């Protein structure tokens, strides 16, 4: 019984750490996307409209993947 409680605690801790890493990775990824987009807009201001829409699409994809990671971490805590 003690082993079961210990394993449940380790799974919850792993889920929490995994959810945190997913959120941290998303923040870094979106920051890199924004940085690269701003540098590109500074070099070529005439393409800022197309670049902005591509940047938003890439950021949405990164956030979507991170959301799955956070949900998986939360499910590991709950279940």
Backbone as CSV, one residue per row, in Angstrom:
resi,resn,N_x,N_y,N_z,CA_x,CA_y,CA_z,C_x,C_y,C_z
1,UNK,0.820,-1.195,0.000,0.000,0.000,0.000,0.862,1.257,0.000
2,UNK,1.948,1.230,0.741,2.852,2.373,0.779,3.467,2.609,-0.603
3,UNK,3.791,1.544,-1.300,4.360,1.669,-2.641,3.365,2.315,-3.604
4,UNK,2.096,1.961,-3.488,1.067,2.550,-4.345,0.938,4.044,-4.090
5,UNK,0.954,4.442,-2.834,0.862,5.859,-2.480,2.084,6.604,-3.004
6,UNK,3.240,6.005,-2.880,4.469,6.626,-3.357,4.449,6.791,-4.874
7,UNK,4.008,5.762,-5.577,3.946,5.844,-7.036,2.914,6.870,-7.506
8,UNK,1.798,6.973,-6.791,0.802,7.992,-7.132,1.363,9.396,-6.931
9,UNK,2.100,9.583,-5.860,2.727,10.885,-5.612,3.759,11.230,-6.660
10,UNK,4.528,10.234,-7.091,5.532,10.474,-8.129,4.879,10.799,-9.457
11,UNK,3.756,10.161,-9.769,3.038,10.453,-11.013,2.480,11.866,-10.978
12,UNK,1.962,12.282,-9.844,1.434,13.643,-9.725,2.554,14.667,-9.860
13,UNK,3.687,14.389,-9.234,4.820,15.310,-9.340,5.326,15.378,-10.776
14,UNK,5.390,14.227,-11.435,5.818,14.210,-12.828,4.858,14.958,-13.734
15,UNK,3.574,14.831,-13.458,2.575,15.564,-14.240,2.705,17.061,-14.057
16,UNK,2.931,17.488,-12.824,3.078,18.914,-12.553,4.346,19.466,-13.207
17,UNK,5.417,18.730,-13.128,6.667,19.177,-13.753,6.508,19.209,-15.270
18,UNK,5.858,18.204,-15.830,5.636,18.176,-17.277,4.774,19.328,-17.753
19,UNK,3.729,19.649,-17.006,2.870,20.776,-17.371,3.645,22.087,-17.303
20,UNK,4.485,22.228,-16.295,5.302,23.439,-16.175,6.308,23.574,-17.300
21,UNK,6.925,22.472,-17.683,7.893,22.508,-18.783,7.197,22.836,-20.097
22,UNK,6.002,22.308,-20.303,5.252,22.611,-21.525,4.912,24.099,-21.594
23,UNK,4.485,24.676,-20.472,4.159,26.100,-20.452,5.411,26.951,-20.652
24,UNK,6.502,26.549,-20.037,7.762,27.283,-20.197,8.252,27.216,-21.641
25,UNK,8.157,26.033,-22.245,8.566,25.879,-23.638,7.728,26.728,-24.575
26,UNK,6.441,26.827,-24.302,5.571,27.663,-25.134,5.961,29.134,-25.019
27,UNK,6.267,29.562,-23.811,6.675,30.958,-23.628,7.959,31.284,-24.371
28,UNK,8.920,30.387,-24.298,10.181,30.598,-25.010,9.954,30.573,-26.523
29,UNK,9.122,29.620,-26.984,8.856,29.508,-28.419,8.173,30.734,-28.986
30,UNK,7.165,31.231,-28.299,6.458,32.427,-28.774,7.378,33.639,-28.708
31,UNK,8.223,33.698,-27.692,9.191,34.789,-27.616,10.165,34.780,-28.785
32,UNK,10.626,33.596,-29.157,11.537,33.493,-30.307,10.843,33.876,-31.609
33,UNK,9.578,33.485,-31.748,8.817,33.841,-32.946,8.669,35.354,-33.035
34,UNK,8.299,35.979,-31.916,8.141,37.438,-31.904,9.446,38.161,-32.179
35,UNK,10.527,37.662,-31.594,11.839,38.278,-31.812,12.236,38.231,-33.289
36,UNK,12.081,37.059,-33.883,12.455,36.913,-35.288,11.562,37.755,-36.192
37,UNK,10.283,37.837,-35.867,9.369,38.633,-36.690,9.714,40.117,-36.603
38,UNK,10.008,40.597,-35.407,10.355,42.012,-35.266,11.661,42.343,-35.972
39,UNK,12.626,41.451,-35.903,13.882,41.683,-36.614,13.652,41.709,-38.130
40,UNK,12.796,40.822,-38.605,12.502,40.791,-40.036,11.752,42.037,-40.472
41,UNK,10.821,42.509,-39.647,10.088,43.734,-39.972,11.008,44.943,-39.970
42,UNK,12.013,44.939,-39.109,12.961,46.050,-39.074,13.812,46.067,-40.343
43,UNK,14.132,44.888,-40.876,14.935,44.822,-42.092,14.132,45.155,-43.336
44,UNK,12.898,44.651,-43.393,12.050,44.863,-44.572,10.649,45.261,-44.117
45,UNK,10.418,46.542,-43.902,9.118,46.986,-43.390,7.957,46.724,-44.356
46,UNK,8.234,46.601,-45.626,7.147,46.420,-46.605,6.476,45.053,-46.523
47,UNK,7.092,44.081,-45.870,6.462,42.753,-45.766,5.826,42.521,-44.397
48,UNK,5.628,43.588,-43.641,5.163,43.415,-42.264,3.762,42.805,-42.190
49,UNK,2.891,43.081,-43.160,1.546,42.509,-43.127,1.560,41.001,-43.276
50,UNK,2.269,40.502,-44.276,2.363,39.045,-44.480,3.100,38.376,-43.328
51,UNK,4.126,39.034,-42.867,4.918,38.469,-41.783,4.107,38.376,-40.488
52,UNK,3.286,39.383,-40.236,2.470,39.387,-39.019,1.482,38.220,-39.018
53,UNK,0.848,37.973,-40.158,-0.117,36.865,-40.204,0.585,35.517,-40.050
54,UNK,1.742,35.363,-40.644,2.505,34.114,-40.479,2.985,33.941,-39.038
55,UNK,3.345,35.045,-38.401,3.798,34.989,-37.022,2.652,34.550,-36.104
56,UNK,1.471,35.092,-36.336,0.317,34.719,-35.509,-0.019,33.245,-35.700
57,UNK,0.062,32.763,-36.930,-0.211,31.348,-37.198,0.806,30.450,-36.483
58,UNK,2.080,30.798,-36.568,3.113,29.992,-35.909,2.948,30.021,-34.390
59,UNK,2.625,31.180,-33.837,2.427,31.275,-32.392,1.219,30.452,-31.950
60,UNK,0.174,30.443,-32.759,-1.007,29.646,-32.425,-0.679,28.156,-32.430
61,UNK,0.134,27.720,-33.383,0.525,26.315,-33.421,1.365,25.934,-32.208
62,UNK,2.277,26.803,-31.816,3.104,26.540,-30.632,2.227,26.473,-29.386
63,UNK,1.297,27.409,-29.269,0.411,27.415,-28.105,-0.496,26.184,-28.082
64,UNK,-0.922,25.724,-29.253,-1.759,24.532,-29.317,-1.030,23.297,-28.825
65,UNK,0.207,23.139,-29.241,1.001,21.996,-28.787,1.261,22.095,-27.284
66,UNK,1.535,23.298,-26.800,1.772,23.480,-25.371,0.514,23.186,-24.563
67,UNK,-0.645,23.540,-25.107,-1.892,23.258,-24.413,-2.086,21.751,-24.233
68,UNK,-1.762,20.986,-25.262,-1.846,19.526,-25.130,-0.894,19.025,-24.043
69,UNK,0.298,19.590,-23.976,1.250,19.188,-22.937,0.764,19.517,-21.540
70,UNK,0.182,20.693,-21.369,-0.341,21.090,-20.062,-1.516,20.201,-19.661
71,UNK,-2.398,19.916,-20.613,-3.544,19.044,-20.323,-3.080,17.639,-19.945
72,UNK,-2.080,17.125,-20.656,-1.550,15.807,-20.323,-0.940,15.801,-18.925
73,UNK,-0.252,16.875,-18.558,0.316,16.977,-17.209,-0.754,17.043,-16.149
74,UNK,-1.808,17.805,-16.403,-2.895,17.899,-15.439,-3.614,16.564,-15.299
75,UNK,-3.804,15.871,-16.419,-4.435,14.560,-16.348,-3.587,13.564,-15.569
76,UNK,-2.268,13.686,-15.670,-1.399,12.805,-14.896,-1.535,13.078,-13.395
77,UNK,-1.814,14.321,-13.044,-2.004,14.658,-11.631,-3.349,14.109,-11.140
78,UNK,-4.386,14.309,-11.942,-5.744,13.969,-11.515,-5.990,12.460,-11.537
79,UNK,-5.525,11.808,-12.573,-5.843,10.376,-12.714,-4.814,9.549,-12.051
